[in-house]
């Protein structure tokens, strides 16, 4: 049983499917079903407003190359290379997890309290990234075990101690 009052019919000439969640074309403002919401699928009358927003980058130096409205991306990239593209330009600094093999790139990473390197949440624990600790602290520990010197109070890391409040008295009330 159909509900003609719910949803809208697709505006494509040969479809007219009743769709409960129709899409609105951002160019012609007509409503279409799931099968015809793209401009090329419903043969949009306002294709003059459609703009291709892709920007090419140079395959040698990874520099983004600007295009004019009627420029062919291939010819613009070829012209860029012919005009002396900088081939030895360093790759952009990777903002990601420092664990070998991890390719996660996220907005925020945590810093390991031992080695002070940035890791994703998966590799943050010291056992997950084979943490070596701070180099100078590790050398201090190794020299102590080798019997070369005794640790000084300044070389030790302070330990935070939590104070406990007095125990609350049991009132005998049973709460549900």
N, CA, C and O of each residue as an XYZ file, in Angstrom:
704
protein
N       0.844     -1.177      0.000
C       0.000      0.000      0.000
C       0.887      1.237      0.000
O       1.795      1.355      0.823
N       0.632      2.141     -0.904
C       1.430      3.356     -0.993
C       0.765      4.484     -0.228
O      -0.452      4.502     -0.042
N       1.587      5.424      0.212
C       1.111      6.612      0.895
C       1.447      7.815      0.022
O       2.562      8.329      0.102
N       0.523      8.275     -0.803
C       0.835      9.342     -1.750
C       1.146     10.679     -1.083
O       1.758     11.549     -1.703
N       0.737     10.852      0.164
C       0.999     12.126      0.839
C       2.394     12.182      1.446
O       2.885     13.264      1.768
N       3.040     11.027      1.606
C       4.377     10.996      2.190
C       5.424     10.989      1.091
O       5.257     10.308      0.079
N       6.503     11.742      1.278
C       7.593     11.764      0.310
C       7.237     12.567     -0.926
O       6.212     13.246     -0.973
N       8.102     12.476     -1.924
C       7.881     13.178     -3.187
C       8.281     12.271     -4.334
O       9.063     11.335     -4.169
N       7.731     12.566     -5.493
C       8.081     11.797     -6.675
C       9.342     12.375     -7.304
O       9.570     13.585     -7.281
N      10.150     11.488     -7.864
C      11.381     11.878     -8.544
C      11.023     12.760     -9.745
O      10.070     12.464    -10.464
N      11.774     13.832     -9.964
C      11.496     14.767    -11.053
C      12.094     14.352    -12.389
O      11.928     15.065    -13.379
N      12.779     13.227    -12.442
C      13.295     12.771    -13.731
C      12.107     12.336    -14.592
O      11.176     11.697    -14.101
N      12.148     12.686    -15.866
C      10.996     12.487    -16.762
C      10.542     11.038    -16.849
O       9.343     10.767    -16.906
N      11.489     10.104    -16.859
C      11.120      8.699    -17.054
C      11.070      7.893    -15.759
O      10.962      6.668    -15.812
N      11.145      8.546    -14.598
C      11.187      7.798    -13.335
C       9.913      8.002    -12.509
O       9.081      7.098    -12.436
N       9.752      9.145    -11.902
C       8.615      9.495    -11.039
C       8.420      8.520     -9.878
O       7.292      8.297     -9.437
N       9.512      7.941     -9.384
C       9.437      7.025     -8.235
C       9.106      7.825     -6.979
O       9.617      8.927     -6.783
N       8.256      7.266     -6.141
C       7.907      7.903     -4.883
C       9.028      7.627     -3.887
O       9.306      6.472     -3.564
N       9.666      8.680     -3.404
C      10.808      8.537     -2.495
C      10.477      9.255     -1.193
O      10.048     10.409     -1.205
N      10.677      8.568     -0.068
C      10.362      9.162      1.228
C      11.428     10.144      1.695
O      11.140     11.032      2.497
N      12.648      9.994      1.206
C      13.738     10.916      1.534
C      14.402     11.379      0.237
O      15.518     10.960     -0.068
N      13.731     12.229     -0.518
C      14.297     12.639     -1.803
C      15.486     13.584     -1.629
O      15.604     14.286     -0.625
N      16.358     13.582     -2.631
C      17.513     14.473     -2.657
C      17.151     15.723     -3.447
O      16.402     15.650     -4.420
N      17.682     16.874     -3.030
C      17.489     18.115     -3.767
C      18.774     18.443     -4.505
O      19.842     18.501     -3.896
N      18.681     18.657     -5.812
C      19.853     19.012     -6.616
C      20.281     20.423     -6.232
O      19.450     21.329     -6.162
N      21.565     20.612     -5.984
C      22.055     21.920     -5.557
C      22.084     22.937     -6.692
O      22.278     24.128     -6.445
N      21.897     22.490     -7.922
C      21.947     23.399     -9.063
C      20.555     23.758     -9.570
O      20.237     24.940     -9.697
N      19.716     22.759     -9.862
C      18.383     23.044    -10.409
C      17.303     23.089     -9.328
O      16.175     23.493     -9.611
N      17.621     22.688     -8.106
C      16.725     22.702     -6.947
C      15.513     21.780     -7.084
O      14.512     21.970     -6.392
N      15.592     20.796     -7.959
C      14.510     19.823     -8.093
C      14.803     18.628     -7.204
O      15.949     18.398     -6.815
N      13.746     17.857     -6.878
C      13.872     16.714     -5.978
C      13.955     15.432     -6.801
O      13.224     15.243     -7.773
N      14.904     14.523     -6.363
C      15.134     13.282     -7.097
C      15.258     12.112     -6.134
O      15.550     12.284     -4.950
N      15.028     10.921     -6.669
C      15.158      9.696     -5.876
C      16.642      9.352     -5.709
O      17.519     10.035     -6.238
N      16.891      8.294     -4.972
C      18.270      7.879     -4.687
C      19.034      7.497     -5.956
O      20.255      7.651     -6.006
N      18.354      7.014     -6.957
C      19.017      6.584     -8.191
C      19.374      7.738     -9.118
O      20.217      7.569    -10.000
N      18.759      8.905     -8.947
C      18.942      9.992     -9.910
C      19.367     11.319     -9.280
O      19.123     12.366     -9.881
N      19.979     11.327     -8.122
C      20.307     12.588     -7.457
C      21.532     13.278     -8.045
O      21.662     14.494     -7.898
N      22.429     12.558     -8.700
C      23.618     13.188     -9.290
C      23.241     13.944    -10.559
O      22.277     13.602    -11.244
N      24.029     14.986    -10.858
C      23.706     15.841    -12.008
C      23.713     15.069    -13.316
O      22.862     15.303    -14.174
N      24.662     14.149    -13.485
C      24.719     13.393    -14.740
C      23.621     12.335    -14.821
O      23.288     11.885    -15.917
N      23.054     11.930    -13.685
C      22.008     10.904    -13.683
C      20.631     11.475    -14.016
O      19.804     10.789    -14.616
N      20.382     12.728    -13.630
C      19.067     13.298    -13.941
C      19.139     14.329    -15.064
O      18.183     15.064    -15.311
N      20.295     14.372    -15.745
C      20.490     15.275    -16.881
C      20.115     16.701    -16.494
O      19.222     17.314    -17.079
N      20.827     17.207    -15.488
C      20.539     18.514    -14.904
C      20.559     19.615    -15.969
O      21.455     19.667    -16.812
N      19.558     20.487    -15.910
C      19.448     21.594    -16.861
C      20.430     22.715    -16.541
O      20.678     23.575    -17.386
N      20.988     22.716    -15.344
C      21.877     23.801    -14.918
C      23.328     23.329    -14.820
O      24.035     23.703    -13.884
N      23.774     22.524    -15.764
C      25.154     22.023    -15.741
C      26.173     23.133    -15.924
O      27.360     22.924    -15.674
N      25.732     24.316    -16.358
C      26.650     25.446    -16.477
C      27.147     25.904    -15.109
O      28.186     26.558    -15.019
N      26.424     25.571    -14.048
C      26.836     25.942    -12.695
C      27.756     24.912    -12.051
O      28.373     25.191    -11.023
N      27.854     23.720    -12.648
C      28.680     22.650    -12.088
C      30.145     23.012    -12.275
O      30.579     23.316    -13.386
N      30.907     22.979    -11.184
C      32.323     23.323    -11.220
C      33.129     22.125    -10.744
O      32.839     21.542     -9.699
N      34.143     21.764    -11.522
C      35.032     20.679    -11.125
C      36.059     21.250    -10.156
O      36.845     22.117    -10.537
N      36.067     20.785     -8.923
C      36.914     21.361     -7.885
C      38.217     20.602     -7.662
O      38.907     20.874     -6.679
N      38.579     19.672     -8.522
C      39.816     18.922     -8.348
C      41.013     19.783     -8.736
O      40.954     20.532     -9.711
N      42.091     19.676     -7.976
C      43.307     20.447     -8.230
C      44.452     19.460     -8.407
O      44.673     18.615     -7.539
N      45.189     19.550     -9.521
C      46.287     18.598     -9.733
C      47.515     18.967     -8.910
O      47.708     20.125     -8.542
N      48.332     17.972     -8.631
C      49.614     18.211     -7.970
C      50.710     17.597     -8.830
O      50.483     16.628     -9.554
N      51.894     18.176     -8.736
C      53.030     17.722     -9.534
C      53.485     16.356     -9.024
O      53.659     16.189     -7.817
N      53.684     15.372     -9.910
C      54.124     14.048     -9.462
C      55.579     14.029     -9.007
O      56.007     13.064     -8.374
N      56.348     15.073     -9.314
C      57.764     15.113     -8.943
C      57.978     15.818     -7.608
O      58.646     15.285     -6.721
N      57.407     17.023     -7.463
C      57.670     17.803     -6.243
C      56.461     17.888     -5.318
O      56.552     18.502     -4.255
N      55.345     17.296     -5.688
C      54.110     17.290     -4.896
C      53.536     18.675     -4.648
O      52.752     18.853     -3.715
N      53.903     19.655     -5.452
C      53.371     21.000     -5.308
C      51.996     21.070     -5.966
O      51.797     20.525     -7.052
N      51.048     21.740     -5.311
C      49.711     21.908     -5.862
C      49.775     22.983     -6.940
O      50.366     24.042     -6.732
N      49.167     22.709     -8.089
C      49.239     23.618     -9.228
C      47.855     24.197     -9.479
O      46.873     23.462     -9.578
N      47.784     25.520     -9.580
C      46.487     26.163     -9.790
C      46.087     26.094    -11.257
O      46.927     26.135    -12.156
N      44.785     25.987    -11.468
C      44.231     25.890    -12.818
C      43.303     27.056    -13.088
O      42.639     27.565    -12.185
N      43.267     27.470    -14.341
C      42.271     28.431    -14.778
C      40.985     27.694    -15.096
O      40.973     26.463    -15.092
N      39.893     28.413    -15.374
C      38.615     27.742    -15.626
C      38.619     26.852    -16.864
O      37.895     25.857    -16.900
N      39.417     27.182    -17.878
C      39.420     26.397    -19.111
C      40.714     25.630    -19.323
O      40.951     25.133    -20.424
N      41.563     25.517    -18.301
C      42.860     24.850    -18.452
C      42.721     23.338    -18.375
O      41.902     22.812    -17.622
N      43.531     22.653    -19.164
C      43.620     21.199    -19.115
C      44.653     20.838    -18.045
O      45.784     21.317    -18.126
N      44.318     20.018    -17.051
C      45.263     19.703    -15.979
C      46.572     19.096    -16.481
O      47.635     19.395    -15.936
N      46.514     18.252    -17.506
C      47.731     17.611    -18.016
C      48.695     18.626    -18.611
O      49.901     18.549    -18.373
N      48.181     19.570    -19.377
C      49.077     20.565    -19.989
C      49.655     21.508    -18.944
O      50.800     21.940    -19.076
N      48.890     21.836    -17.911
C      49.394     22.723    -16.858
C      50.511     22.034    -16.078
O      51.514     22.670    -15.755
N      50.357     20.751    -15.769
C      51.402     20.008    -15.056
C      52.641     19.867    -15.930
O      53.760     20.014    -15.440
N      52.457     19.584    -17.222
C      53.603     19.495    -18.142
C      54.355     20.819    -18.219
O      55.586     20.832    -18.225
N      53.631     21.926    -18.278
C      54.256     23.248    -18.316
C      55.037     23.507    -17.023
O      56.135     24.062    -17.061
N      54.478     23.112    -15.895
C      55.151     23.284    -14.605
C      56.478     22.517    -14.579
O      57.490     23.049    -14.122
N      56.477     21.288    -15.060
C      57.694     20.469    -15.076
C      58.713     21.056    -16.040
O      59.906     21.076    -15.739
N      58.259     21.536    -17.199
C      59.167     22.104    -18.198
C      59.798     23.408    -17.718
O      60.903     23.742    -18.145
N      59.127     24.148    -16.846
C      59.650     25.424    -16.362
C      60.592     25.254    -15.178
O      60.946     26.241    -14.534
N      60.997     24.054    -14.884
C      61.988     23.835    -13.831
C      61.392     23.542    -12.479
O      61.597     24.290    -11.523
N      60.676     22.487    -12.398
C      60.095     22.047    -11.132
C      61.218     21.676    -10.164
O      62.221     21.090    -10.571
N      61.054     22.011     -8.902
C      62.076     21.702     -7.892
C      61.957     20.236     -7.504
O      61.054     19.853     -6.760
N      62.876     19.417     -8.014
C      62.793     17.972     -7.800
C      63.263     17.550     -6.416
O      62.832     16.515     -5.908
N      64.127     18.321     -5.809
C      64.699     17.927     -4.523
C      63.971     18.565     -3.347
O      64.531     18.669     -2.256
N      62.758     18.981     -3.553
C      61.999     19.594     -2.482
C      61.666     18.524     -1.437
O      61.178     17.452     -1.795
N      61.920     18.797     -0.159
C      61.644     17.769      0.853
C      60.149     17.488      0.957
O      59.312     18.365      0.746
N      59.848     16.251      1.284
C      58.459     15.864      1.470
C      57.925     16.565      2.711
O      58.680     16.824      3.649
N      56.641     16.872      2.726
C      56.088     17.518      3.905
C      56.238     16.625      5.131
O      56.162     15.400      5.039
N      56.454     17.262      6.284
C      56.654     16.523      7.524
C      55.387     15.736      7.853
O      54.278     16.269      7.828
N      55.578     14.483      8.155
C      54.455     13.591      8.438
C      53.940     13.865      9.842
O      54.686     13.791     10.819
N      52.678     14.176      9.927
C      52.059     14.394     11.223
C      51.279     13.135     11.570
O      50.070     13.048     11.356
N      52.003     12.165     12.110
C      51.349     10.908     12.401
C      52.039     10.161     13.517
O      52.963     10.667     14.153
N      51.582      8.965     13.740
C      52.127      8.093     14.771
C      53.549      7.697     14.396
O      53.816      7.387     13.235
N      54.464      7.702     15.361
C      55.862      7.384     15.101
C      56.159      5.889     15.136
O      57.298      5.484     14.905
N      55.165      5.070     15.418
C      55.384      3.626     15.445
C      55.646      3.129     14.030
O      54.947      3.512     13.092
N      56.652      2.276     13.880
C      57.020      1.769     12.557
C      55.860      0.970     11.970
O      55.365      0.030     12.592
N      55.436      1.348     10.780
C      54.360      0.654     10.093
C      52.980      1.245     10.317
O      52.048      0.893      9.594
N      52.813      2.127     11.288
C      51.503      2.736     11.538
C      51.312      3.897     10.567
O      52.158      4.788     10.480
N      50.216      3.883      9.850
C      49.963      4.924      8.862
C      48.811      5.833      9.268
O      48.284      6.579      8.441
N      48.422      5.776     10.521
C      47.318      6.592     10.989
C      47.735      8.052     11.037
O      48.763      8.398     11.619
N      46.933      8.896     10.425
C      47.156     10.334     10.495
C      45.910     10.929     11.110
O      44.827     10.848     10.530
N      46.051     11.515     12.257
C      44.906     12.074     12.956
C      45.231     13.489     13.400
O      46.341     13.981     13.196
N      44.260     14.129     14.003
C      44.440     15.502     14.451
C      45.249     15.551     15.741
O      46.121     16.407     15.890
N      44.976     14.662     16.654
C      45.632     14.712     17.955
C      46.283     13.375     18.293
O      45.722     12.310     18.038
N      47.458     13.456     18.862
C      48.179     12.283     19.333
C      48.581     12.528     20.776
O      48.656     13.672     21.224
N      48.835     11.458     21.491
C      49.306     11.579     22.862
C      50.809     11.398     22.894
O      51.395     10.778     22.006
N      51.425     11.945     23.929
C      52.870     11.857     24.092
C      53.160     10.800     25.142
O      52.580     10.808     26.227
N      54.065      9.893     24.807
C      54.469      8.856     25.750
C      55.208      9.517     26.909
O      56.137     10.289     26.673
N      54.827      9.241     28.143
C      55.497      9.875     29.278
C      56.939      9.403     29.469
O      57.727     10.080     30.129
N      57.286      8.263     28.905
C      58.640      7.731     29.061
C      59.611      8.307     28.037
O      60.643      8.868     28.405
N      59.284      8.171     26.747
C      60.222      8.603     25.702
C      59.857      9.953     25.099
O      60.640     10.520     24.337
N      58.680     10.475     25.429
C      58.204     11.778     24.971
C      58.051     11.870     23.454
O      58.260     12.938     22.879
N      57.688     10.759     22.795
C      57.391     10.756     21.367
C      55.878     10.683     21.185
O      55.162     10.210     22.068
N      55.393     11.158     20.028
C      53.959     11.160     19.746
C      53.533      9.820     19.147
O      54.171      9.305     18.228
N      52.441      9.263     19.686
C      51.892      8.007     19.194
C      50.373      8.095     19.156
O      49.762      8.887     19.874
N      49.772      7.264     18.300
C      48.317      7.158     18.284
C      47.894      6.388     19.539
O      48.734      5.841     20.254
N      46.610      6.352     19.793
C      46.116      5.708     21.007
C      46.429      4.211     21.017
O      46.573      3.619     22.087
N      46.535      3.596     19.839
C      46.840      2.169     19.757
C      48.260      1.871     20.206
O      48.499      0.847     20.847
N      49.205      2.743     19.884
C      50.619      2.500     20.169
C      51.158      3.347     21.317
O      52.373      3.409     21.502
N      50.298      3.997     22.089
C      50.758      4.879     23.158
C      51.385      4.121     24.325
O      52.347      4.605     24.921
N      50.868      2.962     24.657
C      51.406      2.213     25.795
C      52.856      1.828     25.516
O      53.208      1.508     24.381
N      53.688      1.857     26.538
C      55.124      1.614     26.368
C      55.430      0.255     25.756
O      56.403      0.128     25.013
N      54.632     -0.757     26.045
C      54.891     -2.077     25.466
C      54.467     -2.151     23.996
O      54.945     -3.016     23.261
N      53.587     -1.265     23.566
C      53.100     -1.296     22.185
C      54.099     -0.708     21.201
O      54.093     -1.074     20.026
N      54.963      0.203     21.664
C      55.929      0.800     20.738
C      57.374      0.531     21.153
O      58.275      1.268     20.753
N      57.604     -0.499     21.939
C      58.953     -0.869     22.386
C      59.700      0.343     22.915
O      60.781      0.688     22.437
N      59.106      0.975     23.901
C      59.636      2.221     24.451
C      61.022      2.005     25.054
O      61.237      1.074     25.831
N      61.944      2.866     24.690
C      63.302      2.821     25.232
C      63.492      3.850     26.337
O      64.567      3.918     26.932
N      62.485      4.642     26.620
C      62.592      5.679     27.636
C      63.438      6.833     27.140
O      63.866      6.856     25.986
N      63.676      7.787     28.021
C      64.543      8.908     27.657
C      65.965      8.391     27.550
O      66.390      7.624     28.414
N      66.714      8.775     26.537
C      68.076      8.257     26.364
C      68.964      8.497     27.577
O      69.680      7.584     27.989
N      68.943      9.691     28.163
C      69.826      9.958     29.296
C      69.397      9.165     30.525
O      70.250      8.684     31.271
N      68.093      9.019     30.751
C      67.621      8.261     31.892
C      67.977      6.788     31.733
O      68.347      6.129     32.705
N      67.869      6.276     30.527
C      68.207      4.881     30.264
C      69.691      4.644     30.525
O      70.063      3.622     31.102
N      70.538      5.575     30.106
C      71.970      5.445     30.348
C      72.285      5.490     31.839
O      73.171      4.774     32.306
N      71.560      6.332     32.598
C      71.762      6.384     34.046
C      71.438      5.034     34.683
O      72.180      4.558     35.542
N      70.346      4.424     34.271
C      69.948      3.134     34.829
C      70.968      2.065     34.469
O      71.339      1.253     35.315
N      71.424      2.058     33.226
C      72.410      1.067     32.801
C      73.718      1.221     33.559
O      74.348      0.226     33.918
N      74.130      2.458     33.804
C      75.386      2.657     34.528
C      75.255      2.238     35.990
O      76.234      1.789     36.586
N      74.069      2.375     36.579
C      73.850      1.929     37.956
C      73.973      0.416     38.028
O      74.624     -0.116     38.927
N      73.340     -0.288     37.067
C      73.419     -1.741     37.072
C      74.830     -2.228     36.764
O      75.218     -3.308     37.209
N      75.586     -1.467     36.026
C      76.962     -1.849     35.713
C      77.896     -1.546     36.882
O      79.066     -1.928     36.856
N      77.383     -0.861     37.912
C      78.185     -0.566     39.088
C      79.099      0.632     38.925
O      80.031      0.801     39.713
N      78.864      1.452     37.945
C      79.739      2.588     37.704
C      79.470      3.728     38.663
O      80.403      4.403     39.098
N      78.213      3.954     39.001
C      77.910      5.040     39.926
C      76.577      4.768     40.600
O      75.799      3.928     40.146
N      76.328      5.462     41.651
C      75.054      5.335     42.346
C      74.149      6.480     41.907
O      74.629      7.574     41.609
N      72.869      6.236     41.869
C      71.970      7.303     41.435
C      71.922      8.435     42.448
O      71.959      8.209     43.657
N      71.840      9.636     41.943
C      71.729     10.817     42.798
C      70.266     11.201     42.888
O      69.472     10.822     42.027
N      69.896     11.951     43.925
C      68.487     12.348     44.045
C      68.004     13.149     42.833
O      66.824     13.080     42.488
N      68.884     13.900     42.187
C      68.455     14.698     41.038
C      68.214     13.835     39.806
O      67.465     14.236     38.915
N      68.835     12.653     39.735
C      68.641     11.792     38.569
C      67.407     10.911     38.703
O      66.966     10.295     37.733
N      66.862     10.855     39.895
C      65.651     10.069     40.101
C      64.431     10.884     39.707
O      64.401     12.105     39.855
N      63.438     10.189     39.208
C      62.195     10.839     38.830
C      61.282     10.884     40.047
O      61.106      9.867     40.717
N      60.695     12.043     40.348
C      59.807     12.124     41.512
C      58.544     11.299     41.292
O      58.030     11.196     40.178
N      58.065     10.719     42.376
C      56.873      9.889     42.328
C      55.749     10.650     43.012
O      55.909     11.131     44.134
N      54.615     10.759     42.335
C      53.471     11.459     42.904
C      52.772     10.542     43.899
O      52.511      9.377     43.599
N      52.472     11.064     45.073
C      51.800     10.295     46.110
C      50.440     10.927     46.343
O      50.334     12.129     46.586
N      49.407     10.112     46.266
C      48.056     10.612     46.488
C      47.735     10.507     47.974
O      47.988      9.481     48.606
N      47.185     11.565     48.513
C      46.782     11.519     49.917
C      45.362     10.990     49.990
O      44.514     11.316     49.159
N      45.125     10.183     50.980
C      43.790      9.605     51.133
C      43.034     10.376     52.208
O      43.579     10.688     53.267
N      41.808     10.669     51.926
C      40.967     11.359     52.900
C      40.528     10.354     53.961
O      40.572      9.142     53.748
N      40.114     10.872     55.084
C      39.652      9.999     56.164
C      38.432      9.219     55.696
O      37.598      9.724     54.945
N      38.347      7.970     56.161
C      37.231      7.125     55.750
C      35.923      7.724     56.259
O      35.841      8.223     57.382
N      34.910      7.662     55.410
C      33.608      8.178     55.826
C      32.959      7.173     56.774
O      33.154      5.963     56.658
N      32.198      7.698     57.696
C      31.541      6.840     58.679
C      30.335      6.166     58.044
O      29.613      6.768     57.250
N      30.132      4.909     58.409
C      29.000      4.152     57.906
C      27.776      4.545     58.712
O      27.749      4.378     59.931
N      26.753      5.073     58.026
C      25.549      5.519     58.725
C      24.541      4.401     58.917
O      23.571      4.567     59.657
N      24.752      3.257     58.260
C      23.844      2.136     58.414
C      22.633      2.212     57.507
O      21.771      1.335     57.558
N      22.549      3.228     56.689
C      21.414      3.404     55.779
C      21.597      2.502     54.563
O      22.669      2.475     53.959
N      20.571      1.783     54.216
C      20.612      0.955     53.015
C      19.880      1.724     51.924
O      18.677      1.970     52.013
N      20.613      2.088     50.920
C      20.017      2.871     49.829
C      19.749      1.955     48.653
O      20.554      1.072     48.355
N      18.633      2.157     47.986
C      18.250      1.300     46.873
C      18.845      1.783     45.586
O      18.625      1.176     44.538
